[in-house]
Amino acid sequence: MLDLSIILPFHNEADGVRHLFHRLYPVLHSLDVTYEIICIDDGSSDATFTALQYEREKDQRLKIVRMARNFGKEAALTCGLHLAQGRAAITMDSDLQHPPEVIPDLIKEWRKGGEMIFAIRNNRNTDGQLRRLLSRAFYAIFRTIADIKMPEGAGDFCLLDRKVIDAVNTLQERNRFMKGLVSWVGFRRGVVPFDVEPRLGGRSSWNFFRLVRFAFDGLAGFSTLPLRIWTWSGAIVSLMAIGYGIYLIIDTLVSGVDVPGYASMMVGILLLGGLQLLSLGMIGEYLARVFTEVKARPIYFIADRIGFTE
């Protein structure tokens, strides 16, 4: 069995492929390990697949998967873990924001007995102010309401022991939040700090709305608290309504019939209507995820595989 599998998802990264391997190869050659590099072309529309084929001519330990279409980064990472043959696997971004020079530190922690080693960001200087604020808010909310504990600053840059790989590969959900799934399976953890580098080139495909949706996928996948909130909110509003009803009855008996105010009536209708719509929307979000899981469609399809034995 190989010692190490490097899993790299690619999506329209043709311009940076050569630079990535120019830094990755020296790091791997300096290590006393046998390895494979699994490159997942996640439906790129540029020359990424051709660039990867060119790199394979230099090193046959590089293996290439071309997805049938763009299934998303989580699906690409899932595919890489399904195919990994190493005693450990390192997942990392291909845009060099995850420096290959951190790999020896991850392996060092693994050899000390860690089975799940997270590379933790020292800072988020490469992110905008709004993204940094939302990221901190997400981790704070996730720590509070989720059923698992995930280190703040943890991303997809991590080393997983074969035990962890096999455990994650048994998880079949379609709405995948890989950082959460990896944390959920447990095992001994370790952390390695690193400094995030600027993107090698191009623009990230993760816009604001995709990030918000991805964050909610993570929260919904590991907590039912957003649903419970509306149970308690409904109970509180109902108790308030009962109390107000009793007050109106007593006030009518003591002071006689009073003409209700239009403003207070409209405020009450709008408040309750808004709460109902919001709670229905939350239920709908969870129902949509149930719908996706029940259909049980495959997480991804592979169009081409190069370098793998059947």
SULURGI-V764412 format. One line per field, one symbol per residue. ss: DSSP state (H for helix, E for strand, L for the rest). phi: phi as a letter, one per 40 degrees, with the letter a starting at -180 (. if undefined). psi: psi as a letter, one per 30 degrees, with the letter a starting at -180 (. if undefined). A space follows every 50 residues. Layout:
ss->???
phi->???
psi->???
//
This chain:
ss->LLLEEEEEEELLLHHHHHHHHHHHHHHHHLLLLLEEEEEEELLLLLLHHH HHHHHHLLLLLEEEEEELLLLLHHHHHHHHHHHLLLLEEEEEELLLLLLH HHHHHHHHHHHLLLLEEEEEELLLLLLLHHHHHHHHHHHHHHHHHLLLLL LLLEEEEEEEEHHHHHHHHLLLLLLLLHHHHHHHLLLLEEEEEELLLLLL LLLLLLLHHHHHHHHHHHHHHHLLHHHHHHHHHHHHHHHHHHHHHHHHHH HHHHHLLLLLLHHHHHHHHHHHHHHHHHHHHHHHHHHHHHHHHHHLLLLL LEEEEELLLL
phi->.ccabbbbcbafbdcbdccdccccddccccccacabbbbbccgcbbcdcc ccccccccacccbbbbccacchccccccdcccccbccabbbacccgcbcd ccddcccccccchcbabccbccabccccccccccccccccccccbccbbb dcgcbccabbcddcdccccccbcccbbddccccccggcbabbcaccccdc igbccccdccccccccdccccbabddccdccccccccccccccccccccc ccccbgcbccccccccccccccccccccccccccccccccdccccfcdca bbcabbgccc
psi->klekkkjjkkjhgeffeeeefefeeeeeffkilklljjkjjihkgageee eeeeeffejffkkkkjlfajfleeeeeeeeeefkflflkkkllgggfjkf ffeeeeeeeefffkfjjkjkkflhfflleeeeeeeeeeeeeeeeflflkk kkfkbgjlkkleeeeeeeffkgkejkjeeeeeeefblkllkjllkkllke lakkfjleeeeeeeeeeeeffgkgeeefefeeeeeeeeeeeeeeeeeeee eeeeflkkjkkeeeeeeeeeeeeeeeeeeeeeeeeeeeeeeeeefhlkel kkekkkfkk.
//
